[in-house]
Amino acid sequence: MNFNEVVKQFDSGKKLPLVEEFYTLQGEGFQTGRAAYFIRIGGCDVGCSWCDSKMSWNPDTFPPVNVDEIVERAASYPAKAVVVTGGEPSLYPLDYLCNQLKSRGIQTFVETSGAYPLTGQWDWICLSPKKQQPPTEGIFMMADELKVIIQSEEDFLWAEQNAQKVKTNCILFLQPEWSVYESIVPKIVDYIMENPKWRVSLQSHKYMHIP
């Protein structure tokens, strides 16, 4: 069974290929430090070389899980906030998941590359565009936060190209790629001081040694 055939199994949105779920603090971007329940969905064909969740790429590795069960577990935690990540969440219909979370008074947040049209009802959309598979045009004006990973100086141009497409109140972040953190952070600092519309995002969860 090929990648697309595996993904089509989840067309109803009532089951999803669940990689993992955990309660922790958001470590990146605008919501840093906020407690939330994370739902990681399997399946991604974007293929970032530096991805820190490559185990999530093959959706066939993760058996279908009932969304109602996922929502029940999420609702049992104090923070009524859920972050859906991946993998690539936009591969799947997420209206049912969001509707069920909303019915329990839970805020919904998503982290996506925007590689496919995004479904669902979201309180916050973090768009993290990737050069090898750019976002669909519709996602740019939906994004509340643009988070661009900076691995080399060439990525600043990519960041600016995407910043031109988002709405004016979208919050702009540059995030150092973890494996080159020491060498790229000084360049990010200098760039933001010259271009103060940007902010820096650090993977603070890695410093706190939490998921």
C-alpha positions, 0 to 999 in steps of 0.5 A: 500500500502506497503513502496516498492509499494509507492516508485515504483510510482516514477520510472520515476523520473519526480515526487518525494514525496516532503516533503519541500523545502527551501533556507538557509545556509548549516549547516553541513559538508564540505559545512557549511556556503554555501547558497543553496536550499534544497530539502527534499524528503520523504521516508526512511526505515533506521530508525535512532532513533535520526533522526531529520526529522522523519516526512519524513519517510513515502513517502505516506504522501507526494503527488507526485510533478512535478520535473520541478516545483521544479527545477523552484523554485530552479532556482529562488534563487541567489545561484545556488546550490541545496542540495537533502536530505531526507528521503533517496534520494537513494530510487529514480531515480534522473537522471531527477532531476539532468539533469534539475538542470544542464541545469539551471547551478545549482550545485548538492549536495546530502546527503545520507546514501547510503542504496541503489544505488545512481543515478543522477549526483552530484558535491558533495556526502556526505555519512552518513553511518548508522549501522542498514542499511549499505551503498551499496559497490558502494557508498564508492568510489563515496563519496566526504565526509564521515560524521559519526554521533557519539552518543556513543564511540562505533561509533568511530569504525564504523567510522573507518570501513567506513573510510577504504572504501572511496577514499583517498581524501574523507574528513572525519567528525565526527558529534555529535548526537544532543541530547547527544551533551554536553557529546559526544563533549569532546570525539570527540575532544579528538579522533580527536586530536589523529586521525587528519585525521578526522574533526568535523562537527557541526550542525551550523544551529541549533545554528543560528536558521535557517532551 
